[in-house]
Structure formats: structure tokens, C-alpha cells
Amino acid sequence: MERNEYKREIVVFKEFFWDFYKKLNRGAQKKIEWTLGLVRDLKIIPSKYFKSITGTHGLFEIRVQYGNDAYRIFCFLSESRCVVLLNGFKKKSNRTPKREIEKAAKLKRDYFNEKKDRL
């Protein structure tokens, strides 16, 4: 597939995703890159990798499994073909921590506030 045929554009908002990503070992980073490739390229993303977060307004989680570790990257869809990455974390329990969801929701609001201010 040529670069201009990708289905979605991946954009990172602020430094929170990069701060998370840089702390991981290279194997986990490669698995995240592979999963982001699926999000970018597939017309329909399996829920194993991309799922709406219940009780939020348009937040999604990109789901990455590497060995025995589970990682989550919060994101949302902006415009028609843009996935905006917010923050990520290593999942340690069955439930996603409320503070992580709240952080992602705040970052999403910040994104749209900054975008509005630029107009």
C-alpha cells in the first residue's frame, strides 16, 4: 500500500503520548507502531484493537497486547480521517482507571479549545 492510500491520519496532541511511548522497551514500542498501522490502514478496525469507551463523548482506546502486558492509548476522531492520540498507560487491572479517562477527556477538550482559538 502506498503512503497516500492510508485510510486515516494519525496525529499526536501535546507530549503525553510520547512521554508514555518513550518509557517502553523497544518490543512494546514496535507492537504499538504495528497496532497504529492497523488503525491507520484498515477500513474497519477490529474491536480487539480499537474500541469506544463507554460513558464518554467520543473517546476511544487503542488496545495493544505485548506479551503479558496490556497497553491503552486514548484517542478520538477529528475531522473525517484523523485519529488524535492523547495519552497512554500500561493497564494493570480489568477496569480502566477513571483518572486516565478523565485525563483523556480533558486533553480532548484542550485540543478543541486550542483549535477554536486558532480560527
C-alpha positions, 0 to 999 in steps of 0.5 A, spaced: 500 500 500 502 506 498 503 512 503 497 516 500 492 510 500 492 510 508 485 510 510 486 515 516 491 520 519 494 519 525 496 525 529 499 526 536 496 532 541 501 535 546 507 530 549 503 525 553 503 520 548 510 520 547 512 521 554 508 514 555 511 511 548 518 513 550 518 509 557 517 502 553 522 497 551 523 497 544 518 490 543 512 494 546 514 500 542 514 496 535 507 492 537 504 499 538 507 502 531 504 495 528 497 496 532 497 504 529 498 501 522 492 497 523 488 503 525 491 507 520 490 502 514 484 498 515 477 500 513 474 497 519 478 496 525 477 490 529 474 491 536 480 487 539 484 493 537 480 499 537 474 500 541 469 506 544 469 507 551 463 507 554 460 513 558 464 518 554 463 523 548 467 520 543 473 517 546 476 511 544 482 506 546 487 503 542 488 496 545 495 493 544 497 486 547 505 485 548 506 479 551 503 479 558 502 486 558 496 490 556 497 497 553 491 503 552 492 509 548 486 514 548 484 517 542 478 520 538 476 522 531 477 529 528 475 531 522 473 525 517 480 521 517 484 523 523 485 519 529 488 524 535 492 520 540 492 523 547 495 519 552 497 512 554 498 507 560 500 500 561 493 497 564 494 493 570 487 491 572 480 489 568 477 496 569 480 502 566 482 507 571 477 513 571 483 518 572 486 516 565 479 517 562 478 523 565 485 525 563 483 523 556 477 527 556 480 533 558 486 533 553 480 532 548 477 538 550 484 542 550 485 540 543 478 543 541 479 549 545 486 550 542 483 549 535 477 554 536 482 559 538 486 558 532 480 560 527 
